[in-house]
Amino acid sequence: MIRAVVIRAMNRSENRGPGILLGSLAIFSLSLFLIPAFVIRPFRHQSESALGLAIAVKRIAPALTVAALVGVLALGSLLWRTSSRWVRTGIVIALVLSAASAVMVRQNYFEWMFNPITAAGFVPAGDVHLGDKEMVMVVRIGQEARAYPILQMAYHHILNDTVSDVPIVVTY
């Protein structure tokens, strides 16, 4: 009986280091997804340094999240046998967070927020009623000109169009 208690106490102290490393890897993996997602938010101010950090993290995140996921899997399998139910729950949570991060860093989740306009409707300039302060983006190619209201473009962010038989992409 005393021997079993001593062995359990030894296993807990031996598992502390790998357990902390497992949790750190899961948090690191999650941060590789959350930093760009938090910094690159639409309609929010983004400083040059924060945007630079977010883009750098987004660039290296796919490789690092896979490495972190492999580490979480290895440490989780090492700790599983000698762990309590609570520790096993933590291992599963760390694994789910790491796997979700590895998937999400490969997605362009910003495109989910802004759907391109598929069929833009245009009216003659004389029929348009814009507010005095409403801004537009204007494209002129040859004799043909188009105006795109900023309010509409701010939501959709992208429009594929053709002006004077020239395909263009309008973005804001």
C-alpha positions as CSV (number, residue, x, y, z in Angstrom):
1,M,0.0,0.0,0.0
2,I,2.7,2.5,1.0
3,R,4.7,1.4,-2.1
4,A,1.8,2.1,-4.4
5,V,1.4,5.6,-2.9
6,V,5.1,6.3,-3.3
7,I,5.0,5.1,-6.9
8,R,2.0,7.3,-7.7
9,A,3.7,10.3,-6.1
10,M,6.8,9.7,-8.2
11,N,4.8,9.3,-11.4
12,R,3.1,12.7,-10.7
13,S,6.4,14.5,-10.2
14,E,7.9,12.8,-13.2
15,N,4.9,13.8,-15.3
16,R,5.1,17.5,-14.3
17,G,7.8,18.5,-16.8
18,P,6.2,16.8,-19.8
19,G,2.8,18.0,-18.7
20,I,3.9,21.6,-18.6
21,L,5.7,21.2,-22.0
22,L,2.5,19.7,-23.4
23,G,0.4,22.6,-22.2
24,S,3.0,25.1,-23.4
25,L,2.9,23.5,-26.9
26,A,-0.9,23.7,-27.1
27,I,-0.9,27.4,-26.0
28,F,1.9,28.1,-28.5
29,S,0.0,26.4,-31.3
30,L,-3.2,28.3,-30.4
31,S,-1.3,31.6,-30.3
32,L,0.0,31.0,-33.9
33,F,-3.6,31.1,-35.0
34,L,-4.9,33.8,-32.6
35,I,-2.2,36.5,-33.1
36,P,-2.9,37.1,-36.8
37,A,-6.6,36.6,-36.3
38,F,-6.6,39.3,-33.5
39,V,-4.3,41.8,-35.2
40,I,-5.7,41.6,-38.8
41,R,-9.3,42.5,-38.0
42,P,-11.4,44.4,-40.4
43,F,-12.4,48.0,-39.6
44,R,-9.8,48.2,-36.7
45,H,-6.6,50.2,-36.6
46,Q,-3.6,48.1,-37.3
47,S,-0.1,49.5,-36.5
48,E,2.7,48.8,-38.9
49,S,4.7,46.8,-36.3
50,A,1.6,44.7,-35.2
51,L,0.7,44.0,-38.8
52,G,4.3,43.0,-39.6
53,L,4.3,40.6,-36.6
54,A,0.9,39.1,-37.7
55,I,2.1,38.6,-41.2
56,A,5.3,37.0,-40.1
57,V,3.5,34.7,-37.7
58,K,0.9,33.8,-40.4
59,R,3.8,32.9,-42.8
60,I,5.6,30.4,-40.4
61,A,2.5,29.2,-38.5
62,P,1.7,26.2,-40.8
63,A,5.0,24.5,-40.2
64,L,5.2,25.4,-36.5
65,T,1.6,24.2,-35.7
66,V,2.4,20.8,-37.2
67,A,5.5,20.5,-35.1
68,A,3.6,21.5,-32.0
69,L,0.9,19.0,-32.8
70,V,3.5,16.2,-33.2
71,G,4.9,17.3,-29.8
72,V,1.5,17.3,-28.2
73,L,0.8,13.8,-29.6
74,A,4.1,12.4,-28.4
75,L,3.9,13.9,-24.9
76,G,0.2,13.0,-24.6
77,S,0.9,9.3,-25.5
78,L,3.8,9.3,-23.0
79,L,1.7,10.7,-20.2
80,W,-1.6,8.9,-20.9
81,R,-0.9,5.6,-19.1
82,T,0.1,7.1,-15.8
83,S,-2.4,10.0,-15.8
84,S,-5.5,10.6,-13.8
85,R,-8.9,11.3,-15.5
86,W,-8.3,15.1,-15.1
87,V,-4.9,15.0,-16.7
88,R,-6.2,12.9,-19.5
89,T,-9.0,15.5,-20.1
90,G,-6.2,18.1,-20.3
91,I,-4.3,16.0,-22.8
92,V,-7.4,15.7,-25.0
93,I,-8.1,19.4,-24.7
94,A,-4.4,20.2,-25.7
95,L,-4.7,17.8,-28.6
96,V,-8.0,19.3,-29.8
97,L,-6.6,22.9,-29.5
98,S,-3.4,22.0,-31.3
99,A,-5.2,20.1,-34.1
100,A,-7.7,23.0,-34.6
101,S,-4.9,25.5,-34.7
102,A,-3.0,23.4,-37.3
103,V,-6.2,23.4,-39.5
104,M,-7.1,27.1,-39.0
105,V,-3.7,28.5,-39.8
106,R,-4.1,27.0,-43.3
107,Q,-7.5,28.6,-43.9
108,N,-8.1,32.1,-45.2
109,Y,-10.7,32.9,-42.6
110,F,-10.7,36.5,-43.6
111,E,-12.4,35.5,-46.9
112,W,-15.2,34.0,-44.9
113,M,-16.1,37.5,-43.6
114,F,-16.2,39.2,-47.0
115,N,-18.0,37.6,-49.9
116,P,-17.2,39.0,-53.3
117,I,-20.0,40.7,-55.2
118,T,-21.0,38.2,-57.9
119,A,-23.3,40.3,-60.0
120,A,-22.9,44.0,-59.6
121,G,-25.6,46.3,-60.8
122,F,-24.9,49.6,-62.4
123,V,-27.0,52.6,-63.1
124,P,-26.4,55.7,-65.2
125,A,-24.6,58.5,-63.4
126,G,-27.7,60.8,-63.6
127,D,-29.8,58.2,-61.8
128,V,-27.5,57.9,-58.8
129,H,-28.4,59.5,-55.5
130,L,-25.4,59.6,-53.1
131,G,-25.0,61.5,-49.9
132,D,-22.9,64.6,-50.0
133,K,-20.1,62.9,-48.0
134,E,-20.3,59.5,-49.6
135,M,-17.1,58.6,-51.3
136,V,-16.6,56.5,-54.5
137,M,-13.7,54.8,-56.2
138,V,-13.6,55.5,-59.9
139,V,-12.0,53.5,-62.7
140,R,-11.8,54.9,-66.2
141,I,-10.5,52.8,-69.1
142,G,-10.8,54.4,-72.6
143,Q,-14.2,56.0,-72.9
144,E,-15.9,53.9,-70.2
145,A,-15.9,54.8,-66.5
146,R,-17.3,53.2,-63.4
147,A,-17.8,54.4,-59.8
148,Y,-17.9,52.0,-56.9
149,P,-19.3,53.3,-53.6
150,I,-17.0,52.9,-50.7
151,L,-19.8,51.9,-48.3
152,Q,-20.6,48.9,-50.5
153,M,-16.9,48.0,-51.1
154,A,-16.1,48.2,-47.4
155,Y,-18.3,45.3,-46.7
156,H,-17.6,43.1,-49.7
157,H,-13.9,44.2,-50.3
158,I,-13.7,42.8,-53.7
159,L,-15.5,43.0,-57.0
160,N,-14.6,41.4,-60.3
161,D,-15.7,43.7,-63.2
162,T,-15.0,44.4,-66.8
163,V,-14.4,48.0,-68.0
164,S,-13.9,48.6,-71.8
165,D,-13.5,44.8,-72.3
166,V,-10.6,44.8,-69.7
167,P,-11.2,42.5,-66.7
168,I,-10.4,44.3,-63.4
169,V,-10.6,43.5,-59.7
170,V,-11.8,46.4,-57.6
171,T,-10.8,46.1,-53.9
172,Y,-11.0,48.2,-50.8
